[in-house]
Amino acid sequence: MAAKTASATPQTLSNIDKIIEHRKMRSAFAIFLFSMSVPYFMMINVRYIMIGGFVPPALDQMTGGIETALLIISLLTAVGAARRVKNGDALGYKRLTDATLLFGGIGTLMQVYELWYHPMNPMSHYGETFLATIGLSMVMGLIGLLVLYAGRERIKRIGITEENQLGYEMVSWFWIFTVITWLAMYIDLYFL
């Protein structure tokens, strides 16, 4: 009889169980982000295998610097958005996500500009790696912006609850990962 009663009532998670579940989800998300970094490691290796430390003098340092600065600003606003979600502040999350979308969108559009108006020969070793790296970062940036926009729209509709708080936080952390990988690629392409 006790088993019948226990199965008939829905189980609720205690606070400790919720903390454990959130840790499991964060760990799984960290593994996902680590697996997403593999193409970036490959791009760094390909660059040094094919061309060593060569940086062409015709490379537009100003465009790369401006887009990187904009993306770093978007990283800071995304960190703020992740903190706001932890505090349950839906309006603060939405505002900071709007700023992240603005700065991140402009930075990603500058990557598109850089992809189309580059001074390198696409058949040269540096041109091949430069275009592939910028293309990879641009695609990941567009995916990140799409995820941010979806999180922003979702929070407008349903707000923040205990069940969906972690999802919004992970949206912000995905964008932070995208910007950090671009920063590594920027240093690799423009300076090393």
C-alpha positions as MATLAB code, in Angstrom:
seq = 'MAAKTASATPQTLSNIDKIIEHRKMRSAFAIFLFSMSVPYFMMINVRYIMIGGFVPPALDQMTGGIETALLIISLLTAVGAARRVKNGDALGYKRLTDATLLFGGIGTLMQVYELWYHPMNPMSHYGETFLATIGLSMVMGLIGLLVLYAGRERIKRIGITEENQLGYEMVSWFWIFTVITWLAMYIDLYFL';
ca = [
       0.000    0.000    0.000;
       2.837    2.406    0.756;
       4.356    1.873   -2.676;
       1.032    2.661   -4.323;
       0.711    5.932   -2.384;
       4.301    6.945   -3.124;
       3.898    6.406   -6.865;
       0.593    8.276   -6.997;
       2.031   11.541   -5.654;
       4.403   13.575   -7.795;
       7.892   13.803   -6.439;
       9.248   17.223   -5.622;
      12.924   17.978   -5.509;
      14.428   19.306   -2.329;
      16.741   22.302   -2.442;
      19.776   20.036   -2.233;
      18.512   17.951   -5.141;
      17.955   21.130   -7.186;
      21.499   22.295   -6.465;
      22.841   18.893   -7.506;
      20.769   18.975  -10.712;
      22.038   22.468  -11.542;
      25.619   21.343  -10.985;
      25.065   18.372  -13.284;
      23.627   20.641  -15.970;
      26.479   23.137  -15.609;
      29.010   20.308  -15.881;
      27.317   18.939  -18.991;
      27.258   22.444  -20.481;
      30.972   22.874  -19.721;
      31.683   19.614  -21.562;
      29.579   20.875  -24.480;
      31.546   24.143  -24.600;
      34.829   22.256  -24.410;
      33.768   20.138  -27.376;
      32.826   23.334  -29.235;
      36.385   24.620  -28.750;
      37.899   21.785  -30.817;
      37.490   23.574  -34.196;
      39.244   26.620  -32.751;
      42.192   24.518  -31.568;
      42.348   23.005  -35.037;
      42.396   26.472  -36.648;
      45.298   27.538  -34.424;
      47.224   24.374  -35.296;
      46.542   24.739  -39.023;
      47.732   28.337  -38.922;
      51.097   27.425  -37.416;
      51.546   24.317  -39.554;
      50.878   26.228  -42.783;
      52.371   29.664  -42.156;
      54.142   29.798  -38.821;
      54.105   33.218  -37.190;
      53.679   35.312  -40.341;
      51.276   38.275  -40.134;
      50.908   40.186  -43.428;
      51.477   43.946  -43.271;
      48.309   44.549  -45.348;
      46.094   43.108  -42.587;
      43.528   45.665  -41.370;
      44.444   45.951  -37.685;
      41.925   48.741  -37.061;
      38.866   46.734  -38.131;
      39.986   43.729  -36.109;
      40.625   45.906  -33.064;
      37.262   47.672  -33.241;
      35.286   44.449  -33.670;
      37.199   42.863  -30.799;
      36.516   45.867  -28.542;
      32.801   45.689  -29.370;
      32.733   41.962  -28.672;
      34.531   42.465  -25.338;
      31.898   45.048  -24.361;
      29.225   42.486  -25.296;
      31.053   39.913  -23.152;
      30.864   42.237  -20.145;
      27.150   42.849  -20.669;
      26.581   39.089  -21.022;
      28.353   38.496  -17.691;
      26.066   41.108  -16.153;
      23.033   39.404  -17.693;
      24.079   36.039  -16.238;
      24.370   37.649  -12.808;
      20.962   39.297  -13.149;
      19.380   35.943  -13.942;
      20.859   34.430  -10.790;
      19.208   37.238   -8.812;
      15.871   36.704  -10.587;
      15.915   40.143  -12.273;
      14.125   39.560  -15.600;
      14.083   43.233  -16.631;
      17.806   43.628  -15.918;
      18.541   40.470  -17.892;
      16.503   41.728  -20.842;
      18.223   45.141  -20.843;
      21.710   43.675  -20.612;
      20.868   41.104  -23.282;
      19.680   43.954  -25.518;
      23.060   45.649  -25.039;
      24.822   42.342  -25.703;
      22.824   41.885  -28.907;
      23.665   45.426  -30.035;
      27.415   45.287  -29.422;
      27.712   41.630  -30.408;
      25.673   42.196  -33.562;
      27.837   45.110  -34.671;
      31.005   43.121  -33.897;
      29.727   40.136  -35.867;
      28.737   42.382  -38.789;
      32.287   43.719  -38.770;
      33.494   40.127  -39.088;
      31.237   39.779  -42.133;
      32.797   42.970  -43.534;
      36.246   41.585  -42.856;
      35.354   38.339  -44.566;
      34.276   40.104  -47.771;
      36.782   42.980  -47.902;
      40.070   41.395  -46.938;
      43.421   42.370  -48.491;
      44.776   38.817  -48.727;
      44.942   36.436  -51.605;
      42.473   33.666  -50.685;
      44.758   31.122  -52.330;
      47.734   32.027  -50.117;
      48.396   30.048  -46.956;
      47.587   33.010  -44.699;
      44.497   33.921  -46.730;
      43.138   30.383  -46.456;
      43.537   30.197  -42.693;
      42.401   33.794  -42.159;
      39.184   33.349  -44.129;
      38.398   29.968  -42.557;
      38.985   31.333  -39.056;
      36.943   34.488  -39.620;
      34.180   32.376  -41.205;
      34.101   29.972  -38.263;
      33.989   32.818  -35.755;
      31.300   34.598  -37.755;
      29.071   31.504  -37.923;
      29.491   30.873  -34.198;
      28.745   34.547  -33.557;
      25.543   34.368  -35.586;
      24.479   31.222  -33.712;
      25.270   32.942  -30.413;
      23.234   36.001  -31.390;
      20.314   33.778  -32.376;
      20.476   31.985  -29.016;
      20.656   35.330  -27.163;
      17.670   36.655  -29.078;
      15.663   33.511  -28.327;
      16.466   33.843  -24.622;
      15.477   37.513  -24.679;
      12.133   36.767  -26.324;
      11.448   33.849  -24.013;
      12.075   35.895  -20.886;
       9.617   38.521  -22.137;
       6.914   35.860  -22.452;
       7.387   33.678  -19.387;
       9.820   35.473  -17.074;
      12.293   33.810  -14.732;
      11.338   30.786  -12.674;
      13.464   28.306  -10.779;
      13.011   25.796  -13.587;
      14.191   28.037  -16.437;
      16.753   30.224  -14.663;
      19.652   27.955  -15.581;
      18.715   28.028  -19.269;
      18.974   31.825  -19.417;
      22.271   31.695  -17.592;
      23.629   29.160  -20.096;
      22.511   31.372  -22.988;
      24.709   34.147  -21.625;
      27.605   31.771  -21.014;
      27.406   30.483  -24.583;
      27.874   34.047  -25.828;
      30.747   34.579  -23.382;
      32.398   31.429  -24.777;
      31.912   32.716  -28.329;
      33.590   36.028  -27.509;
      36.481   34.390  -25.648;
      37.172   32.116  -28.611;
      37.113   35.136  -30.943;
      39.565   36.919  -28.637;
      41.921   33.929  -28.869;
      41.564   33.874  -32.668;
      42.140   37.647  -32.854;
      45.380   37.378  -30.911;
      46.413   34.389  -33.018;
      45.640   36.009  -36.387;
      46.710   39.578  -35.740;
      49.657   39.355  -33.362;
      51.291   35.924  -33.059;
];
